[in-house]
Structure formats: structure tokens, C-alpha cells
């Protein structure tokens, strides 16, 4: 009899625990606006996961550097204060030098080449480049090719000599601007608009989507369609968080991530065109295309940067990336 009572109490406790247990919280922190490929991908991920794991997982998305910025999100992740982020591939310099391959100027001809490289063996291997540091790369997400914006016309490298350009925290990007005698200034994304508006810097490099959604075009008189480099993301989590998830939950989360990344990539392709058109239509800035001769001057000046970083990145990785152009 006593045993029966104990059993009933135990079953009751277990039931009430499972009914009232708080859902697992996944905080997803990023720095861009919601109307961007990454912003949309994060929202899609929340929808999919909460639909597939009702009451078990709650995803909280924090856009616009609301929770963490570029400078502290990875540390916060290792401390368990945030579970997901998708920093640009240029922001991992302190964790691995391997991902610097994505910053090499004029490496990828177009986004199809980027896609081929990321999905190929060399690109897939780079996903685990952060594991020794306690981070897991869960997938690549596209934004697009970078353009140059400035407060004066820019056609050839000599036009930006001596000018201050904001860059992400990447030594390759610093070398890229030094190669054309400009002055690179490493700053978090959240500060760029004000730096441009107050003329504390002369220009910056970014995708059409970021230039549009953060209104950089309203405070820059010129944009040069240079397509000189890539801005893509790595979706990351901490190894500790990832490995502690129950297997079935981890599978659903990974599947939802893969689907939301595919969705984000489709938005990236669309916005690369539509945000450029919006910027042109606004007439707030002048958009310039380069002639093949002008473009060649940029390639000749910037490409020697590859050699400088070949040892750190690995000649084989650079070769594989270059081969993805064919
Ligand atoms: C930047 O800092 O310019 C970008 O990495 C921002 C972003 O996340 O797209």
C-alpha cells in the first residue's frame, strides 16, 4: 500500500515536471536589421523550431546589436549567455586564421563560386576550424559581394589613397586597404553610420543589403560597384551547448537551421539586386560602375595580399577556393 502511494506521488511529480518544465531558451544575437538575409533567416529559424518543438524550445532573436555586438558575441557564447550567432566570416581572426580565405580580395568571381567552394570538401572542413576554441560552425549563410562607399568619387585606387575606411576586425581587410594606400579603421558594425555621418571616416565597404538597411547610402555621396570581396556568415554555437542537447532535439534544430539558411540565401540573392535598385532610385547617392581597365587597377593593387596570408590560410585552401571559379 505504502509502495503504491509512493509510486503515485512519483508519477505525479514527473508528470507535473514535464508539463510545467520551462522551454529551453535559444538566444540568437546578430548585428544587422530584420529586413536583411541574416535578419530573415533568424526569424525563419524561430518559426520552424517553435513549430516543430512546441513548448520545448523558445527562440529569442535579438537583431541590431541589441544583445551583443561584434566585439563580444563570441565570448558571450563561450560563457553560455547566447546560444546562436552568425558573425561575418571576417570576424573570427582571434579564433582561427583559416577563415581569412573568405576575405581575400578578388578571389570569388560570383556567389555561385562561393557556393561551390563552401559546399566542397575544403569549405566543409573549414566549418570545424573553430572547434579547438569551443565553437561549432553549423553552416554558411550568404549576404553577397562588397561595394565601396565614400564621401568622394572612387574609380581607381589612387582615389582612396590617404582616406580612412572602416573595416571589420580582419587583418586581411586591413592589408587590402593598405595595398591601395588607404587607412583601414577596425570598428564594430553598430558604429559605422555615425562614423560616416560625422565624417570621422571617409568610407567603408559593404554589401548592397547592409548599405541599404543601415542607410549608409544616405550619408555617403558615392558608391562604387566594385564587387571586390565577399561578405558571408558562419552560423555558430558553443560546443558545450550543442553537445548537451538531447540527440532528437539537436536533429530538429539542425534541420531547421539548414532550411532557414536556404531561405536566407534566397533572400540574399533577391536583396542583392532589389536593395541596389532602391539605393539608385533614392537619388541620395551616385552609383558608379567600373570599366574593365579601372577594375584591373584594383585587382593588380590588391591581389598581392593573397601571398601575404598564404602561410596562415594554407596554399591548398586558397587553391581550392580559386578553383571554384571554373
Ligand atoms: C559588418 O560588420 O559590416 C558586417 O559584418 C555586418 C553583418 O553582420 O552583415
py3Dmol code that shows the C-alpha trace and the ligand (Angstrom):
import py3Dmol

protein = """\
ATOM      1  CA  UNK A   1       0.000   0.000   0.000  1.00  0.00           C
ATOM      2  CA  UNK A   2       2.742   2.372   1.064  1.00  0.00           C
ATOM      3  CA  UNK A   3       4.664   1.443  -2.077  1.00  0.00           C
ATOM      4  CA  UNK A   4       1.623   2.226  -4.244  1.00  0.00           C
ATOM      5  CA  UNK A   5       1.310   5.688  -2.652  1.00  0.00           C
ATOM      6  CA  UNK A   6       4.969   6.402  -3.238  1.00  0.00           C
ATOM      7  CA  UNK A   7       4.661   5.321  -6.856  1.00  0.00           C
ATOM      8  CA  UNK A   8       1.624   7.557  -7.421  1.00  0.00           C
ATOM      9  CA  UNK A   9       3.464  10.507  -5.900  1.00  0.00           C
ATOM     10  CA  UNK A  10       6.485   9.870  -8.076  1.00  0.00           C
ATOM     11  CA  UNK A  11       4.468   9.586 -11.285  1.00  0.00           C
ATOM     12  CA  UNK A  12       2.588  12.765 -10.342  1.00  0.00           C
ATOM     13  CA  UNK A  13       5.826  14.643  -9.734  1.00  0.00           C
ATOM     14  CA  UNK A  14       7.294  13.509 -13.042  1.00  0.00           C
ATOM     15  CA  UNK A  15       4.150  14.477 -14.905  1.00  0.00           C
ATOM     16  CA  UNK A  16       3.909  17.901 -13.360  1.00  0.00           C
ATOM     17  CA  UNK A  17       7.602  18.424 -14.067  1.00  0.00           C
ATOM     18  CA  UNK A  18       7.197  17.658 -17.762  1.00  0.00           C
ATOM     19  CA  UNK A  19       4.023  19.729 -18.039  1.00  0.00           C
ATOM     20  CA  UNK A  20       5.469  22.766 -16.335  1.00  0.00           C
ATOM     21  CA  UNK A  21       9.131  22.481 -17.296  1.00  0.00           C
ATOM     22  CA  UNK A  22      10.299  25.751 -18.837  1.00  0.00           C
ATOM     23  CA  UNK A  23      11.178  25.504 -22.540  1.00  0.00           C
ATOM     24  CA  UNK A  24      14.819  25.529 -23.497  1.00  0.00           C
ATOM     25  CA  UNK A  25      15.779  29.063 -24.466  1.00  0.00           C
ATOM     26  CA  UNK A  26      17.910  29.716 -27.528  1.00  0.00           C
ATOM     27  CA  UNK A  27      19.084  33.305 -27.796  1.00  0.00           C
ATOM     28  CA  UNK A  28      20.122  34.270 -31.330  1.00  0.00           C
ATOM     29  CA  UNK A  29      22.065  37.516 -31.408  1.00  0.00           C
ATOM     30  CA  UNK A  30      23.040  39.427 -34.539  1.00  0.00           C
ATOM     31  CA  UNK A  31      24.007  42.926 -35.604  1.00  0.00           C
ATOM     32  CA  UNK A  32      22.005  43.642 -38.747  1.00  0.00           C
ATOM     33  CA  UNK A  33      18.441  44.820 -39.342  1.00  0.00           C
ATOM     34  CA  UNK A  34      15.500  42.442 -39.674  1.00  0.00           C
ATOM     35  CA  UNK A  35      14.983  43.207 -43.383  1.00  0.00           C
ATOM     36  CA  UNK A  36      18.272  41.530 -44.348  1.00  0.00           C
ATOM     37  CA  UNK A  37      19.229  37.949 -45.300  1.00  0.00           C
ATOM     38  CA  UNK A  38      20.502  37.233 -41.775  1.00  0.00           C
ATOM     39  CA  UNK A  39      17.570  39.002 -40.099  1.00  0.00           C
ATOM     40  CA  UNK A  40      15.082  36.984 -42.148  1.00  0.00           C
ATOM     41  CA  UNK A  41      16.963  33.733 -41.658  1.00  0.00           C
ATOM     42  CA  UNK A  42      16.868  34.183 -37.865  1.00  0.00           C
ATOM     43  CA  UNK A  43      13.107  34.821 -37.895  1.00  0.00           C
ATOM     44  CA  UNK A  44      12.526  31.768 -40.109  1.00  0.00           C
ATOM     45  CA  UNK A  45      14.619  29.642 -37.744  1.00  0.00           C
ATOM     46  CA  UNK A  46      12.497  30.750 -34.772  1.00  0.00           C
ATOM     47  CA  UNK A  47       9.272  29.896 -36.648  1.00  0.00           C
ATOM     48  CA  UNK A  48      10.446  26.449 -37.721  1.00  0.00           C
ATOM     49  CA  UNK A  49      11.896  25.381 -34.380  1.00  0.00           C
ATOM     50  CA  UNK A  50       8.958  26.582 -32.297  1.00  0.00           C
ATOM     51  CA  UNK A  51       6.532  24.881 -34.689  1.00  0.00           C
ATOM     52  CA  UNK A  52       8.452  21.600 -34.571  1.00  0.00           C
ATOM     53  CA  UNK A  53       9.294  21.576 -30.872  1.00  0.00           C
ATOM     54  CA  UNK A  54       6.217  23.240 -29.361  1.00  0.00           C
ATOM     55  CA  UNK A  55       6.627  24.119 -25.716  1.00  0.00           C
ATOM     56  CA  UNK A  56      10.070  22.563 -25.661  1.00  0.00           C
ATOM     57  CA  UNK A  57      12.193  25.263 -27.248  1.00  0.00           C
ATOM     58  CA  UNK A  58      11.796  29.018 -27.320  1.00  0.00           C
ATOM     59  CA  UNK A  59      13.961  31.072 -29.703  1.00  0.00           C
ATOM     60  CA  UNK A  60      14.592  34.722 -28.891  1.00  0.00           C
ATOM     61  CA  UNK A  61      16.082  36.744 -31.729  1.00  0.00           C
ATOM     62  CA  UNK A  62      17.979  39.943 -30.911  1.00  0.00           C
ATOM     63  CA  UNK A  63      18.753  41.989 -34.078  1.00  0.00           C
ATOM     64  CA  UNK A  64      20.656  45.305 -34.470  1.00  0.00           C
ATOM     65  CA  UNK A  65      23.368  44.545 -31.841  1.00  0.00           C
ATOM     66  CA  UNK A  66      20.626  44.773 -29.174  1.00  0.00           C
ATOM     67  CA  UNK A  67      22.097  41.991 -27.063  1.00  0.00           C
ATOM     68  CA  UNK A  68      25.724  41.666 -28.153  1.00  0.00           C
ATOM     69  CA  UNK A  69      27.900  43.374 -30.753  1.00  0.00           C
ATOM     70  CA  UNK A  70      30.660  42.060 -32.984  1.00  0.00           C
ATOM     71  CA  UNK A  71      33.266  42.607 -30.340  1.00  0.00           C
ATOM     72  CA  UNK A  72      31.759  40.457 -27.572  1.00  0.00           C
ATOM     73  CA  UNK A  73      29.277  37.932 -29.007  1.00  0.00           C
ATOM     74  CA  UNK A  74      31.705  35.007 -29.251  1.00  0.00           C
ATOM     75  CA  UNK A  75      32.979  35.485 -25.706  1.00  0.00           C
ATOM     76  CA  UNK A  76      29.368  35.658 -24.517  1.00  0.00           C
ATOM     77  CA  UNK A  77      28.664  32.427 -26.375  1.00  0.00           C
ATOM     78  CA  UNK A  78      31.505  30.629 -24.631  1.00  0.00           C
ATOM     79  CA  UNK A  79      30.106  31.862 -21.314  1.00  0.00           C
ATOM     80  CA  UNK A  80      26.653  30.497 -22.195  1.00  0.00           C
ATOM     81  CA  UNK A  81      24.966  33.913 -22.383  1.00  0.00           C
ATOM     82  CA  UNK A  82      23.903  33.441 -26.013  1.00  0.00           C
ATOM     83  CA  UNK A  83      23.446  30.209 -27.965  1.00  0.00           C
ATOM     84  CA  UNK A  84      23.429  31.203 -31.645  1.00  0.00           C
ATOM     85  CA  UNK A  85      25.043  33.904 -33.752  1.00  0.00           C
ATOM     86  CA  UNK A  86      26.091  34.352 -37.351  1.00  0.00           C
ATOM     87  CA  UNK A  87      29.025  36.758 -37.446  1.00  0.00           C
ATOM     88  CA  UNK A  88      30.540  37.577 -40.784  1.00  0.00           C
ATOM     89  CA  UNK A  89      33.442  35.298 -41.764  1.00  0.00           C
ATOM     90  CA  UNK A  90      35.718  38.330 -41.301  1.00  0.00           C
ATOM     91  CA  UNK A  91      35.157  38.402 -37.550  1.00  0.00           C
ATOM     92  CA  UNK A  92      36.907  35.215 -36.445  1.00  0.00           C
ATOM     93  CA  UNK A  93      40.518  36.387 -36.640  1.00  0.00           C
ATOM     94  CA  UNK A  94      41.051  35.921 -32.893  1.00  0.00           C
ATOM     95  CA  UNK A  95      39.777  32.329 -33.090  1.00  0.00           C
ATOM     96  CA  UNK A  96      41.230  30.971 -36.345  1.00  0.00           C
ATOM     97  CA  UNK A  97      43.272  32.262 -39.271  1.00  0.00           C
ATOM     98  CA  UNK A  98      41.814  29.696 -41.669  1.00  0.00           C
ATOM     99  CA  UNK A  99      38.592  31.582 -42.362  1.00  0.00           C
ATOM    100  CA  UNK A 100      40.638  34.531 -43.636  1.00  0.00           C
ATOM    101  CA  UNK A 101      40.469  32.880 -47.048  1.00  0.00           C
ATOM    102  CA  UNK A 102      36.999  34.373 -47.481  1.00  0.00           C
ATOM    103  CA  UNK A 103      38.415  37.899 -47.134  1.00  0.00           C
ATOM    104  CA  UNK A 104      40.997  37.665 -49.909  1.00  0.00           C
ATOM    105  CA  UNK A 105      40.166  40.398 -52.446  1.00  0.00           C
ATOM    106  CA  UNK A 106      39.001  39.364 -55.911  1.00  0.00           C
ATOM    107  CA  UNK A 107      39.066  35.672 -55.028  1.00  0.00           C
ATOM    108  CA  UNK A 108      35.499  34.662 -55.935  1.00  0.00           C
ATOM    109  CA  UNK A 109      34.024  35.661 -59.285  1.00  0.00           C
ATOM    110  CA  UNK A 110      30.435  35.415 -58.105  1.00  0.00           C
ATOM    111  CA  UNK A 111      28.176  33.876 -55.462  1.00  0.00           C
ATOM    112  CA  UNK A 112      27.894  30.613 -57.406  1.00  0.00           C
ATOM    113  CA  UNK A 113      31.654  30.168 -56.989  1.00  0.00           C
ATOM    114  CA  UNK A 114      31.315  30.934 -53.268  1.00  0.00           C
ATOM    115  CA  UNK A 115      28.575  28.322 -53.000  1.00  0.00           C
ATOM    116  CA  UNK A 116      30.690  25.710 -54.799  1.00  0.00           C
ATOM    117  CA  UNK A 117      33.643  26.334 -52.504  1.00  0.00           C
ATOM    118  CA  UNK A 118      31.587  26.301 -49.297  1.00  0.00           C
ATOM    119  CA  UNK A 119      29.862  23.054 -50.272  1.00  0.00           C
ATOM    120  CA  UNK A 120      33.063  21.370 -51.442  1.00  0.00           C
ATOM    121  CA  UNK A 121      35.479  19.407 -49.211  1.00  0.00           C
ATOM    122  CA  UNK A 122      37.778  22.353 -48.369  1.00  0.00           C
ATOM    123  CA  UNK A 123      34.858  24.614 -47.457  1.00  0.00           C
ATOM    124  CA  UNK A 124      33.196  21.916 -45.360  1.00  0.00           C
ATOM    125  CA  UNK A 125      36.408  21.249 -43.490  1.00  0.00           C
ATOM    126  CA  UNK A 126      36.632  24.925 -42.534  1.00  0.00           C
ATOM    127  CA  UNK A 127      33.366  24.569 -40.606  1.00  0.00           C
ATOM    128  CA  UNK A 128      35.311  22.773 -37.893  1.00  0.00           C
ATOM    129  CA  UNK A 129      38.153  25.331 -37.770  1.00  0.00           C
ATOM    130  CA  UNK A 130      36.783  26.742 -34.502  1.00  0.00           C
ATOM    131  CA  UNK A 131      36.344  23.515 -32.579  1.00  0.00           C
ATOM    132  CA  UNK A 132      39.572  23.841 -30.637  1.00  0.00           C
ATOM    133  CA  UNK A 133      38.242  27.136 -29.326  1.00  0.00           C
ATOM    134  CA  UNK A 134      34.975  25.586 -28.128  1.00  0.00           C
ATOM    135  CA  UNK A 135      32.806  26.762 -31.034  1.00  0.00           C
ATOM    136  CA  UNK A 136      30.946  24.735 -33.665  1.00  0.00           C
ATOM    137  CA  UNK A 137      30.333  26.001 -37.202  1.00  0.00           C
ATOM    138  CA  UNK A 138      26.826  24.899 -38.181  1.00  0.00           C
ATOM    139  CA  UNK A 139      26.664  26.289 -41.717  1.00  0.00           C
ATOM    140  CA  UNK A 140      27.438  29.156 -44.065  1.00  0.00           C
ATOM    141  CA  UNK A 141      24.925  31.879 -44.827  1.00  0.00           C
ATOM    142  CA  UNK A 142      25.218  34.325 -47.732  1.00  0.00           C
ATOM    143  CA  UNK A 143      24.967  38.061 -47.815  1.00  0.00           C
ATOM    144  CA  UNK A 144      26.824  39.000 -51.001  1.00  0.00           C
ATOM    145  CA  UNK A 145      29.682  40.842 -52.636  1.00  0.00           C
ATOM    146  CA  UNK A 146      31.019  44.071 -51.132  1.00  0.00           C
ATOM    147  CA  UNK A 147      30.931  47.506 -52.730  1.00  0.00           C
ATOM    148  CA  UNK A 148      32.912  50.618 -51.789  1.00  0.00           C
ATOM    149  CA  UNK A 149      31.089  53.647 -50.451  1.00  0.00           C
ATOM    150  CA  UNK A 150      32.808  57.007 -49.899  1.00  0.00           C
ATOM    151  CA  UNK A 151      32.242  60.721 -49.492  1.00  0.00           C
ATOM    152  CA  UNK A 152      34.070  61.431 -52.774  1.00  0.00           C
ATOM    153  CA  UNK A 153      34.082  59.730 -56.214  1.00  0.00           C
ATOM    154  CA  UNK A 154      36.046  56.464 -56.384  1.00  0.00           C
ATOM    155  CA  UNK A 155      37.105  54.962 -59.724  1.00  0.00           C
ATOM    156  CA  UNK A 156      40.745  53.948 -59.262  1.00  0.00           C
ATOM    157  CA  UNK A 157      42.888  53.038 -56.226  1.00  0.00           C
ATOM    158  CA  UNK A 158      44.566  56.476 -56.204  1.00  0.00           C
ATOM    159  CA  UNK A 159      41.154  57.985 -55.373  1.00  0.00           C
ATOM    160  CA  UNK A 160      41.190  56.498 -51.871  1.00  0.00           C
ATOM    161  CA  UNK A 161      44.891  56.987 -51.008  1.00  0.00           C
ATOM    162  CA  UNK A 162      45.148  58.529 -47.552  1.00  0.00           C
ATOM    163  CA  UNK A 163      41.384  58.115 -46.883  1.00  0.00           C
ATOM    164  CA  UNK A 164      40.022  56.376 -43.788  1.00  0.00           C
ATOM    165  CA  UNK A 165      37.925  53.289 -44.451  1.00  0.00           C
ATOM    166  CA  UNK A 166      36.040  51.361 -41.791  1.00  0.00           C
ATOM    167  CA  UNK A 167      36.732  47.630 -41.887  1.00  0.00           C
ATOM    168  CA  UNK A 168      35.601  44.589 -39.910  1.00  0.00           C
ATOM    169  CA  UNK A 169      38.140  43.083 -37.494  1.00  0.00           C
ATOM    170  CA  UNK A 170      40.188  41.273 -40.126  1.00  0.00           C
ATOM    171  CA  UNK A 171      43.891  41.598 -40.839  1.00  0.00           C
ATOM    172  CA  UNK A 172      43.326  40.621 -44.475  1.00  0.00           C
ATOM    173  CA  UNK A 173      40.913  43.515 -44.904  1.00  0.00           C
ATOM    174  CA  UNK A 174      43.439  45.846 -43.267  1.00  0.00           C
ATOM    175  CA  UNK A 175      46.121  44.662 -45.717  1.00  0.00           C
ATOM    176  CA  UNK A 176      43.691  45.046 -48.607  1.00  0.00           C
ATOM    177  CA  UNK A 177      43.180  48.771 -47.884  1.00  0.00           C
ATOM    178  CA  UNK A 178      46.851  49.329 -47.077  1.00  0.00           C
ATOM    179  CA  UNK A 179      47.672  47.867 -50.513  1.00  0.00           C
ATOM    180  CA  UNK A 180      45.895  50.855 -52.081  1.00  0.00           C
ATOM    181  CA  UNK A 181      47.404  53.282 -49.530  1.00  0.00           C
ATOM    182  CA  UNK A 182      44.119  53.906 -47.722  1.00  0.00           C
ATOM    183  CA  UNK A 183      43.882  53.887 -43.915  1.00  0.00           C
ATOM    184  CA  UNK A 184      41.833  50.954 -42.525  1.00  0.00           C
ATOM    185  CA  UNK A 185      39.966  51.552 -39.261  1.00  0.00           C
ATOM    186  CA  UNK A 186      38.579  48.490 -37.439  1.00  0.00           C
ATOM    187  CA  UNK A 187      35.177  49.325 -35.952  1.00  0.00           C
ATOM    188  CA  UNK A 188      32.040  47.409 -34.942  1.00  0.00           C
ATOM    189  CA  UNK A 189      29.109  47.475 -37.361  1.00  0.00           C
ATOM    190  CA  UNK A 190      26.913  49.356 -34.858  1.00  0.00           C
ATOM    191  CA  UNK A 191      29.197  52.417 -35.067  1.00  0.00           C
ATOM    192  CA  UNK A 192      29.501  52.712 -38.851  1.00  0.00           C
ATOM    193  CA  UNK A 193      26.541  55.010 -39.585  1.00  0.00           C
ATOM    194  CA  UNK A 194      27.616  57.626 -37.034  1.00  0.00           C
ATOM    195  CA  UNK A 195      31.268  57.458 -38.127  1.00  0.00           C
ATOM    196  CA  UNK A 196      30.188  58.131 -41.716  1.00  0.00           C
ATOM    197  CA  UNK A 197      27.654  60.795 -40.782  1.00  0.00           C
ATOM    198  CA  UNK A 198      30.174  62.764 -38.733  1.00  0.00           C
ATOM    199  CA  UNK A 199      32.916  62.328 -41.353  1.00  0.00           C
ATOM    200  CA  UNK A 200      35.123  60.641 -38.755  1.00  0.00           C
ATOM    201  CA  UNK A 201      35.826  58.202 -41.583  1.00  0.00           C
ATOM    202  CA  UNK A 202      35.665  58.721 -45.349  1.00  0.00           C
ATOM    203  CA  UNK A 203      34.166  55.436 -46.464  1.00  0.00           C
ATOM    204  CA  UNK A 204      33.501  51.759 -45.884  1.00  0.00           C
ATOM    205  CA  UNK A 205      32.958  48.508 -47.756  1.00  0.00           C
ATOM    206  CA  UNK A 206      29.755  46.511 -47.532  1.00  0.00           C
ATOM    207  CA  UNK A 207      27.015  44.644 -49.368  1.00  0.00           C
ATOM    208  CA  UNK A 208      24.044  46.355 -51.032  1.00  0.00           C
ATOM    209  CA  UNK A 209      21.832  44.881 -48.318  1.00  0.00           C
ATOM    210  CA  UNK A 210      23.822  46.367 -45.426  1.00  0.00           C
ATOM    211  CA  UNK A 211      24.335  49.720 -47.187  1.00  0.00           C
ATOM    212  CA  UNK A 212      20.585  49.915 -47.744  1.00  0.00           C
ATOM    213  CA  UNK A 213      19.191  48.566 -44.466  1.00  0.00           C
ATOM    214  CA  UNK A 214      21.538  50.676 -42.319  1.00  0.00           C
ATOM    215  CA  UNK A 215      21.083  53.773 -44.515  1.00  0.00           C
ATOM    216  CA  UNK A 216      24.794  54.219 -45.204  1.00  0.00           C
ATOM    217  CA  UNK A 217      23.830  55.480 -48.682  1.00  0.00           C
ATOM    218  CA  UNK A 218      22.145  58.471 -47.081  1.00  0.00           C
ATOM    219  CA  UNK A 219      25.454  59.647 -45.606  1.00  0.00           C
ATOM    220  CA  UNK A 220      27.786  58.681 -48.466  1.00  0.00           C
ATOM    221  CA  UNK A 221      27.735  60.654 -51.736  1.00  0.00           C
ATOM    222  CA  UNK A 222      29.275  57.848 -53.795  1.00  0.00           C
ATOM    223  CA  UNK A 223      29.098  54.087 -54.139  1.00  0.00           C
ATOM    224  CA  UNK A 224      31.396  52.185 -56.485  1.00  0.00           C
ATOM    225  CA  UNK A 225      30.147  48.818 -57.691  1.00  0.00           C
ATOM    226  CA  UNK A 226      33.451  47.045 -57.167  1.00  0.00           C
ATOM    227  CA  UNK A 227      32.377  43.527 -56.118  1.00  0.00           C
ATOM    228  CA  UNK A 228      35.914  43.262 -54.754  1.00  0.00           C
ATOM    229  CA  UNK A 229      35.257  40.878 -51.875  1.00  0.00           C
ATOM    230  CA  UNK A 230      32.763  38.692 -50.077  1.00  0.00           C
ATOM    231  CA  UNK A 231      30.592  39.196 -47.004  1.00  0.00           C
ATOM    232  CA  UNK A 232      29.165  35.877 -45.852  1.00  0.00           C
ATOM    233  CA  UNK A 233      28.438  34.431 -42.423  1.00  0.00           C
ATOM    234  CA  UNK A 234      29.192  31.443 -40.284  1.00  0.00           C
ATOM    235  CA  UNK A 235      26.317  30.285 -38.094  1.00  0.00           C
ATOM    236  CA  UNK A 236      27.951  29.269 -34.798  1.00  0.00           C
ATOM    237  CA  UNK A 237      27.122  27.847 -31.426  1.00  0.00           C
ATOM    238  CA  UNK A 238      29.192  26.680 -28.483  1.00  0.00           C
ATOM    239  CA  UNK A 239      30.362  23.082 -28.399  1.00  0.00           C
ATOM    240  CA  UNK A 240      29.135  22.759 -24.841  1.00  0.00           C
ATOM    241  CA  UNK A 241      25.575  23.862 -25.653  1.00  0.00           C
ATOM    242  CA  UNK A 242      25.451  21.766 -28.839  1.00  0.00           C
ATOM    243  CA  UNK A 243      26.723  18.542 -27.315  1.00  0.00           C
ATOM    244  CA  UNK A 244      24.469  18.781 -24.272  1.00  0.00           C
ATOM    245  CA  UNK A 245      21.284  18.879 -26.387  1.00  0.00           C
ATOM    246  CA  UNK A 246      19.298  15.609 -26.492  1.00  0.00           C
ATOM    247  CA  UNK A 247      20.003  13.891 -29.848  1.00  0.00           C
ATOM    248  CA  UNK A 248      16.443  14.174 -31.190  1.00  0.00           C
ATOM    249  CA  UNK A 249      16.238  17.874 -30.306  1.00  0.00           C
ATOM    250  CA  UNK A 250      19.639  18.583 -31.877  1.00  0.00           C
ATOM    251  CA  UNK A 251      18.486  16.897 -35.097  1.00  0.00           C
ATOM    252  CA  UNK A 252      15.343  19.021 -35.337  1.00  0.00           C
ATOM    253  CA  UNK A 253      17.293  22.206 -34.573  1.00  0.00           C
ATOM    254  CA  UNK A 254      19.949  21.376 -37.210  1.00  0.00           C
ATOM    255  CA  UNK A 255      17.320  20.566 -39.853  1.00  0.00           C
ATOM    256  CA  UNK A 256      15.505  23.830 -39.083  1.00  0.00           C
ATOM    257  CA  UNK A 257      18.784  25.712 -39.312  1.00  0.00           C
ATOM    258  CA  UNK A 258      19.606  24.180 -42.702  1.00  0.00           C
ATOM    259  CA  UNK A 259      16.184  25.152 -44.013  1.00  0.00           C
ATOM    260  CA  UNK A 260      16.343  28.681 -42.633  1.00  0.00           C
ATOM    261  CA  UNK A 261      19.840  29.119 -44.111  1.00  0.00           C
ATOM    262  CA  UNK A 262      18.492  28.080 -47.537  1.00  0.00           C
ATOM    263  CA  UNK A 263      15.695  30.607 -47.051  1.00  0.00           C
ATOM    264  CA  UNK A 264      18.201  33.326 -46.005  1.00  0.00           C
ATOM    265  CA  UNK A 265      20.284  32.564 -49.085  1.00  0.00           C
ATOM    266  CA  UNK A 266      17.306  33.087 -51.354  1.00  0.00           C
ATOM    267  CA  UNK A 267      16.663  36.459 -49.662  1.00  0.00           C
ATOM    268  CA  UNK A 268      20.357  37.351 -50.126  1.00  0.00           C
ATOM    269  CA  UNK A 269      20.166  36.731 -53.871  1.00  0.00           C
ATOM    270  CA  UNK A 270      16.987  38.783 -54.138  1.00  0.00           C
ATOM    271  CA  UNK A 271      18.158  41.692 -51.966  1.00  0.00           C
ATOM    272  CA  UNK A 272      21.488  41.991 -53.701  1.00  0.00           C
ATOM    273  CA  UNK A 273      19.520  43.235 -56.658  1.00  0.00           C
ATOM    274  CA  UNK A 274      16.488  44.925 -55.107  1.00  0.00           C
ATOM    275  CA  UNK A 275      18.391  46.873 -52.415  1.00  0.00           C
ATOM    276  CA  UNK A 276      20.801  48.170 -55.070  1.00  0.00           C
ATOM    277  CA  UNK A 277      17.801  49.314 -57.131  1.00  0.00           C
ATOM    278  CA  UNK A 278      16.274  51.015 -54.066  1.00  0.00           C
ATOM    279  CA  UNK A 279      19.523  52.869 -53.432  1.00  0.00           C
ATOM    280  CA  UNK A 280      19.758  54.056 -57.041  1.00  0.00           C
ATOM    281  CA  UNK A 281      16.092  55.076 -57.066  1.00  0.00           C
ATOM    282  CA  UNK A 282      16.538  57.095 -53.857  1.00  0.00           C
ATOM    283  CA  UNK A 283      18.922  59.502 -55.662  1.00  0.00           C
ATOM    284  CA  UNK A 284      20.653  60.090 -52.315  1.00  0.00           C
ATOM    285  CA  UNK A 285      23.989  58.852 -53.686  1.00  0.00           C
ATOM    286  CA  UNK A 286      25.716  58.311 -57.026  1.00  0.00           C
ATOM    287  CA  UNK A 287      26.389  54.705 -58.034  1.00  0.00           C
ATOM    288  CA  UNK A 288      29.396  54.190 -60.314  1.00  0.00           C
ATOM    289  CA  UNK A 289      30.339  51.106 -62.328  1.00  0.00           C
ATOM    290  CA  UNK A 290      33.972  50.425 -63.206  1.00  0.00           C
ATOM    291  CA  UNK A 291      35.369  50.000 -66.704  1.00  0.00           C
ATOM    292  CA  UNK A 292      37.431  46.813 -67.201  1.00  0.00           C
ATOM    293  CA  UNK A 293      40.624  48.948 -67.167  1.00  0.00           C
ATOM    294  CA  UNK A 294      39.670  50.632 -63.882  1.00  0.00           C
ATOM    295  CA  UNK A 295      38.774  47.288 -62.320  1.00  0.00           C
ATOM    296  CA  UNK A 296      42.122  45.870 -63.388  1.00  0.00           C
ATOM    297  CA  UNK A 297      43.910  48.592 -61.406  1.00  0.00           C
ATOM    298  CA  UNK A 298      42.134  47.409 -58.234  1.00  0.00           C
ATOM    299  CA  UNK A 299      42.884  43.767 -58.936  1.00  0.00           C
ATOM    300  CA  UNK A 300      46.576  44.489 -59.630  1.00  0.00           C
ATOM    301  CA  UNK A 301      46.933  46.554 -56.454  1.00  0.00           C
ATOM    302  CA  UNK A 302      45.011  44.266 -54.087  1.00  0.00           C
ATOM    303  CA  UNK A 303      45.767  40.743 -55.249  1.00  0.00           C
ATOM    304  CA  UNK A 304      49.336  40.664 -53.828  1.00  0.00           C
ATOM    305  CA  UNK A 305      47.615  40.467 -50.412  1.00  0.00           C
ATOM    306  CA  UNK A 306      46.962  36.763 -51.103  1.00  0.00           C
ATOM    307  CA  UNK A 307      50.670  35.938 -50.903  1.00  0.00           C
ATOM    308  CA  UNK A 308      50.999  37.691 -47.556  1.00  0.00           C
ATOM    309  CA  UNK A 309      48.428  35.400 -45.918  1.00  0.00           C
ATOM    310  CA  UNK A 310      49.157  32.205 -47.822  1.00  0.00           C
ATOM    311  CA  UNK A 311      51.030  30.546 -44.948  1.00  0.00           C
ATOM    312  CA  UNK A 312      48.355  31.249 -42.340  1.00  0.00           C
ATOM    313  CA  UNK A 313      45.446  30.223 -44.544  1.00  0.00           C
ATOM    314  CA  UNK A 314      47.135  27.370 -46.417  1.00  0.00           C
ATOM    315  CA  UNK A 315      48.049  27.441 -50.121  1.00  0.00           C
ATOM    316  CA  UNK A 316      45.815  24.385 -50.715  1.00  0.00           C
ATOM    317  CA  UNK A 317      42.753  26.165 -49.283  1.00  0.00           C
ATOM    318  CA  UNK A 318      43.365  29.229 -51.475  1.00  0.00           C
ATOM    319  CA  UNK A 319      43.822  26.976 -54.486  1.00  0.00           C
ATOM    320  CA  UNK A 320      40.554  25.157 -53.807  1.00  0.00           C
ATOM    321  CA  UNK A 321      38.748  28.474 -53.458  1.00  0.00           C
ATOM    322  CA  UNK A 322      40.208  29.755 -56.709  1.00  0.00           C
ATOM    323  CA  UNK A 323      39.296  26.522 -58.482  1.00  0.00           C
ATOM    324  CA  UNK A 324      35.640  27.069 -57.557  1.00  0.00           C
ATOM    325  CA  UNK A 325      35.516  29.851 -60.178  1.00  0.00           C
ATOM    326  CA  UNK A 326      35.555  27.345 -63.030  1.00  0.00           C
TER     327      UNK A 326
END
"""
ligand_1 = """\
9
LIG
C 29.851 44.370 -40.983
O 30.353 44.471 -39.854
O 29.982 45.224 -41.859
C 29.006 43.156 -41.289
O 29.705 42.021 -40.881
C 27.698 43.216 -40.594
C 26.895 41.973 -40.840
O 26.721 41.177 -39.929
O 26.460 41.818 -42.000
"""
view = py3Dmol.view(width=600, height=400)
view.addModel(protein, "pdb")
view.setStyle({"model": 0}, {"cartoon": {"style": "trace"}})
view.addModel(ligand_1, "xyz")
view.setStyle({"model": 1}, {"stick": {}})
view.zoomTo()
view.show()
